[in-house]
Amino acid sequence: MTHQDQYAEHRIVVLGAGYTGMLAALRLARRTRRGGVRITLVNPSARFTERLRLHQLAAGQELADHRIPDLLAGTGVAFVQGTVTALDARARTVTVDEGAAVLPYDTLVYALGSAPDTARVPGADAHAHTLNGRDAALALAARLRALVAAGGGTVAVCGAGLTGVEAATEIAEACPALTVTLISTGEPGALMGERARAHLRRALDRLGVRTRTGAAVTKVLPDSVELATGDVVAADVCLWTTGVRAPRLAADAGLEVDDSGRIVTDRTLRSVSHPEVYAVGDAAAARMPWGPLHGTCQSGMPTAQYAADAIARRLRGRKVEPFRFGYVHQPVSLGRHDAVIQFTRPDDTPRRAYLRGRAAVLYKETVSSSPLPVYWLVKRADVNVSPFRGGRATR
Ligand SMILES: Cc1cc2nc3c(=O)[nH]c(=O)nc-3n(C[C@H](O)[C@H](O)[C@H](O)COP(=O)(O)OP(=O)(O)OC[C@H]3O[C@@H](n4cnc5c(N)ncnc54)[C@H](O)[C@@H]3O)c2cc1C
């Protein structure tokens, strides 16, 4: 009997090797290592993308080159490099690269993340840059470099959520020759407490980032953006960070999804329409007793750990307790030399405590670096890497 045959009984396919898919695959390998399971991980690139750092890449910094096959080495997880182009939920198959491979599954882990929603505003799709992956960040970096080389220019960052704030400050710090404007309907850091928000505001001022609040972008043009107020903001470069959508694959396959294309899950992160499919990370519409989860690495990693454990337990005929999670913080970099960390209640509302300055920079860097050591640990030891597990009360 070959190694392949020995593990051919239950086929688990994990779609997407981002933060959550990678953790789910490694954890599954660990939890099912006594055999009877074959795990396959599918991702378009063999390079692991540190999405948390894409604004750094866009601002011209180099990122470490982590290879997915290296991260999986010794685990028995098979890696298929390719893009999933179709999901047949009835036949339980996944098509890779328009038919280059068809992978049958018994259990599917849907970890395809999300992408900026550029379809909602005219011109955004055609003219705006995004931070949707390494290639997109590199394209933005090249455009910014060209503007700087030409002696300066204007950058409009649309959306002042945490990604927009991180991108605007990083670009302003790295490219002082550029005029950066952060445009949003709400105030930057709107979900933070008063003092953290004030620090964020001071950092924007110090870095020369202009802000336009209370104004939705209604159109993106090649050299400007139009606002609902009728104003026009000059933009040699427009960066779109507002709103995300999950890939269409699940909806196209007939799975129940929410308005953003995320798979609607039960309390154990299984699709409510197709229970052999687990959804994790940004692609999951999971609800906690306090409300819906929103896409972050902070909540995504626990969903991945939980889903892997739930699958392994069910394969052994064990009972599974509901997934419980509570947010802890909103960590935001403000360039390379400043940051602000707002500590939060489980429902992501701000507590009194926050960090700023050097302590916050260190904290944020630890957060951004943490997934890689977590993978290393999960490969080698049967430890819980997330404090949030099924059955525990949220904090
Ligand atoms: C600039 C930036 C800063 C951020 N900072 C923070 C932060 O400080 N804290 C925080 O908690 N969150 C942060 N986030 C959000 C965080 O990155 C996401 O919530 C997290 O990446 C979600 O993990 P995921 O595994 O669901 O998706 P991803 O990490 O995006 O992984 C999805 C994977 O699926 C692959 N994929 C997509 N489509 C297909 C397909 N058709 N076939 C095969 N593979 C496919 C992708 O290539 C990717 O590898 C930030 C995001 C950005 C953009």
Ligand as a Chemical Component Dictionary entry (heavy atoms), coordinates in Angstrom:
data_LIG
# 
_chem_comp.id                   LIG 
_chem_comp.type                 NON-POLYMER 
_chem_comp.pdbx_formal_charge   0 
_chem_comp.three_letter_code    LIG 
# 
loop_
_chem_comp_atom.comp_id 
_chem_comp_atom.atom_id 
_chem_comp_atom.alt_atom_id 
_chem_comp_atom.type_symbol 
_chem_comp_atom.charge 
_chem_comp_atom.model_Cartn_x 
_chem_comp_atom.model_Cartn_y 
_chem_comp_atom.model_Cartn_z 
_chem_comp_atom.pdbx_ordinal 
LIG C1  C1  C 0 -2.875 46.155 4.415  1  
LIG C2  C2  C 0 -3.683 45.281 5.336  2  
LIG C3  C3  C 0 -3.442 45.323 6.705  3  
LIG C4  C4  C 0 -4.167 44.518 7.574  4  
LIG N1  N1  N 0 -3.890 44.577 8.916  5  
LIG C5  C5  C 0 -4.553 43.755 9.765  6  
LIG C6  C6  C 0 -4.226 43.730 11.166 7  
LIG O1  O1  O 0 -3.378 44.484 11.639 8  
LIG N2  N2  N 0 -4.881 42.868 11.974 9  
LIG C7  C7  C 0 -5.822 41.989 11.485 10 
LIG O2  O2  O 0 -6.369 41.196 12.268 11 
LIG N3  N3  N 0 -6.163 41.973 10.165 12 
LIG C8  C8  C 0 -5.558 42.831 9.294  13 
LIG N4  N4  N 0 -5.869 42.819 7.961  14 
LIG C9  C9  C 0 -6.907 41.896 7.490  15 
LIG C10 C10 C 0 -6.298 40.495 7.297  16 
LIG O3  O3  O 0 -5.221 40.561 6.417  17 
LIG C11 C11 C 0 -7.342 39.530 6.764  18 
LIG O4  O4  O 0 -8.449 39.525 7.639  19 
LIG C12 C12 C 0 -6.738 38.122 6.671  20 
LIG O5  O5  O 0 -5.740 38.095 5.683  21 
LIG C13 C13 C 0 -7.814 37.089 6.359  22 
LIG O6  O6  O 0 -7.205 35.828 6.238  23 
LIG P1  P1  P 0 -7.796 34.794 5.196  24 
LIG O7  O7  O 0 -6.980 33.543 5.313  25 
LIG O8  O8  O 0 -9.260 34.700 5.338  26 
LIG O9  O9  O 0 -7.540 35.466 3.771  27 
LIG P2  P2  P 0 -6.094 35.767 3.000  28 
LIG O10 O10 O 0 -5.042 35.881 4.013  29 
LIG O11 O11 O 0 -6.407 36.874 2.121  30 
LIG O12 O12 O 0 -5.909 34.416 2.205  31 
LIG C14 C14 C 0 -6.752 34.030 1.131  32 
LIG C15 C15 C 0 -5.939 33.121 0.231  33 
LIG O13 O13 O 0 -6.802 32.551 -0.744 34 
LIG C16 C16 C 0 -6.162 32.614 -2.002 35 
LIG N5  N5  N 0 -7.170 32.612 -3.047 36 
LIG C17 C17 C 0 -8.063 33.584 -3.363 37 
LIG N6  N6  N 0 -8.829 33.191 -4.399 38 
LIG C18 C18 C 0 -8.423 31.950 -4.731 39 
LIG C19 C19 C 0 -8.847 31.003 -5.700 40 
LIG N7  N7  N 0 -9.845 31.241 -6.546 41 
LIG N8  N8  N 0 -8.208 29.799 -5.740 42 
LIG C20 C20 C 0 -7.201 29.512 -4.867 43 
LIG N9  N9  N 0 -6.782 30.364 -3.931 44 
LIG C21 C21 C 0 -7.379 31.573 -3.868 45 
LIG C22 C22 C 0 -5.371 33.920 -1.948 46 
LIG O14 O14 O 0 -4.350 33.920 -2.932 47 
LIG C23 C23 C 0 -4.838 33.871 -0.527 48 
LIG O15 O15 O 0 -3.626 33.174 -0.446 49 
LIG C24 C24 C 0 -5.174 43.644 7.065  50 
LIG C25 C25 C 0 -5.421 43.585 5.686  51 
LIG C26 C26 C 0 -4.694 44.405 4.821  52 
LIG C27 C27 C 0 -4.981 44.327 3.336  53 
# 
loop_
_chem_comp_bond.comp_id 
_chem_comp_bond.atom_id_1 
_chem_comp_bond.atom_id_2 
_chem_comp_bond.value_order 
_chem_comp_bond.pdbx_ordinal 
LIG C1  C2  SING 1  
LIG C2  C3  SING 2  
LIG C2  C26 DOUB 3  
LIG C3  C4  DOUB 4  
LIG C4  N1  SING 5  
LIG C4  C24 SING 6  
LIG N1  C5  DOUB 7  
LIG C5  C6  SING 8  
LIG C5  C8  SING 9  
LIG C6  O1  DOUB 10 
LIG C6  N2  SING 11 
LIG N2  C7  SING 12 
LIG C7  O2  DOUB 13 
LIG C7  N3  SING 14 
LIG N3  C8  DOUB 15 
LIG C8  N4  SING 16 
LIG N4  C9  SING 17 
LIG N4  C24 SING 18 
LIG C9  C10 SING 19 
LIG C10 O3  SING 20 
LIG C10 C11 SING 21 
LIG C11 O4  SING 22 
LIG C11 C12 SING 23 
LIG C12 O5  SING 24 
LIG C12 C13 SING 25 
LIG C13 O6  SING 26 
LIG O6  P1  SING 27 
LIG P1  O7  DOUB 28 
LIG P1  O8  SING 29 
LIG P1  O9  SING 30 
LIG O9  P2  SING 31 
LIG P2  O10 DOUB 32 
LIG P2  O11 SING 33 
LIG P2  O12 SING 34 
LIG O12 C14 SING 35 
LIG C14 C15 SING 36 
LIG C15 O13 SING 37 
LIG C15 C23 SING 38 
LIG O13 C16 SING 39 
LIG C16 N5  SING 40 
LIG C16 C22 SING 41 
LIG N5  C17 SING 42 
LIG N5  C21 SING 43 
LIG C17 N6  DOUB 44 
LIG N6  C18 SING 45 
LIG C18 C19 SING 46 
LIG C18 C21 DOUB 47 
LIG C19 N7  SING 48 
LIG C19 N8  DOUB 49 
LIG N8  C20 SING 50 
LIG C20 N9  DOUB 51 
LIG N9  C21 SING 52 
LIG C22 O14 SING 53 
LIG C22 C23 SING 54 
LIG C23 O15 SING 55 
LIG C24 C25 DOUB 56 
LIG C25 C26 SING 57 
LIG C26 C27 SING 58 
# 
